[in-house]
């Protein structure tokens, strides 16, 4: 039989735990930190949501994801997460879990309960699932869960402070164009589901268009969601005097001629006369098929630009010429905020700036 979780009580538990410092330093707290520092966004929400449920109602079974689970202590995890955890994340954690509006609609949260048999990719994702199960099966009381919830929230709050420090950082050292190019190459060494490549293109486009005469604007969109809004055409849209000019599609994974058509047809549908398709270091494609598809667009009067991100970056840096390092970093951070980049992507920016002694 399913139990209920009082959302008002849960909000109070969250606030109290947020004001409490972590008192745990053991295997469970280490596993919690590892999941929160990992790349699996949905498991982060499941972790905090499960800890909150158990901390609010001792009868709750944090392994359950749906009230219809056959496990004792099943509860409506989706409702608790979307109505309490998501709102709390917005108000206090600056989207440190990932900024998702409805994370329990994602496939990993649509099982009745957590189980090692749940479909999940091998490797780190599978490890995170098993670690989640271990955490929840070893927390036996609401008091214990409350203590670990405080640890989870402290971990997230610490990450928020690091990101704020990045946004507020002032950098005085000015690198050459070669050093900027080195940053780009190393930055794209990690993909974060294509976000690094999109950030590089957005940054260079913003810097280039500020040097042009005219009222240009460059707008980047959240990765893998271009076209989700009627106002979005590509991953990056370029406007002049408020009117759409063209769009850029950026892929850092394998793609086909269909992806080319999908991107360029959207531009044409929005009265664009040209389009760019930039691919990242992790992308593979059939050269013959792509060349044939691009030739068809050219025949029909649509001007195309197809290039790898490193060649593209060298071209753009050559056209931009003199570049202030602070402007480059400011534009990079602006783009990260614009696409609501993952916490991991933002931390990679900070880590690389430190490694290259840019700050």
Secondary structure, DSSP 4 states (H G I P E B T S, - for coil): ------HHHHHHHHHHHHTS-----SHHHHHHHHHHTSS-HHHHHHHHHHHHHHHH-TT--TTB-STT-SSTT---HHHHIIIIIHHHHHHHSTTTT---S-GGGSGGG-SSB--TTS---TTHHHHHHHHHHHHHHH--SHHHHHHHHHHHHHHHHHHHHHHHHHHH--------HHHHHHHHHHHTTS-TTTHHHHHHHHHHHHHHHHTSSS-EEEEE--TT-TTSSTT--SSEEEEETTEEEEEEEEESS---HHHHHHHHHHHHHTT-SEEEEEE-TT----HHHHHHHHHHHHHTT-EEEEEEHHHHHHHHHHHH-S--HHHHHHHHHHHHHHTT--HHHHHHHHHHHHHTT--
